[in-house]
Each structure stands twice: as C-alpha cells, then as structure tokens.
Amino acid sequence: MLNNLTKIQKKIVYVILISTLFNAMVIGLGPLMDIIATKALNAVDWQLALLTMIWPVTNFVSIWWGKDTGKL
C-alpha cells in the first residue's frame, strides 16, 4: 500500500502515525491524572475537583472564544 505513494506522502503517513501514538499516550494519561495528583502530589479534594473540571470548562468556553476570532 505504501509503495504507491510519493516520498512526501510517505513522510506524511509516518508523521500521522507518530502523532497518533503520542495522542494515545496523552489520552491514556487523562483518567490517571487524579490518581497521580492524589498519590504523588498529595492533592486535596478541591484541587482534584479543579483538575477534573478544567478540560470540560475550557471546551465549553472555547465556543465563544472561537466566535470572536474574526473581530481581532
């Protein structure tokens, strides 16, 4: 399958594969963040709640951030 691709296309495929590998590692660490924070950093409950809510809140607020990009 890769034999029919040009040299640039092969590089693009390899870059996509490498980025997918790193993405999988980051996504795999996501559910473990609260456990790591509790055990390694001695985080308290409010810090864990803040750490857990950062991702969904920023995703929600980014809707309005994205709308204002044309007005700069």
N, C-alpha and C positions, 0 to 999 in steps of 0.2 A: 504494500500500500504506500509506503513512504518512498519507494523507488521512483514513482511517477511525479514526485514533487520537485520543484526547483530548490536550489540551495537556500534561498531566503525563506521559502515556505517551510523547509525542514527546521530552520532555526526558530521560526515562529511556533511550530509544533512543540519543540523542546522547551521553549520559554513558557508556553501554556502548561505543559506537564509539570514543570518545576514550580510554577506559581500555584497550581492545583495542589501539589504536595504541601507547600507551605500553608496554604489556606486550610487544608485538612488538619494540620497541626494546631493552628490557631483556633479553629472551631472545636477541636478536641479539648483544648485547654479552657474554653469558656465555662463549661459546667464545673470545672475543678477550681475555679478562682475563689469561691467562698471557702472551700476546704483548705486551700493553700493560705488564704488570708487568716483563717482561724488558727491553724496549727503553726505556721512559720512566723507570722507577723503578730500573733496574739491580738487579733482584731476583736473589737466588741460588737454587739448586735447592731447598733446603729450604723457602724461602719460597713458591716456586711449588707445591710439594707440599702445603703447608699451605693455600694459597689454593684449590687444587683439591679438597681433602678437606673443606673447611668445609661445603659445600652438602649432600653425602650424609650426613655425620655428623649434622648438625643435623636433617635429615629423619628419620633413624633414631631419634635420641634423643627427638624430639618425640612419638613413640608413647607413651613413659612420661610425658612432661610433660602430654599430653592426658588421661591416665587420672587424674591427681591433681587436676584442676580442681574436682571436686565436693567434695573434702575440705577446701578452704580455708574 
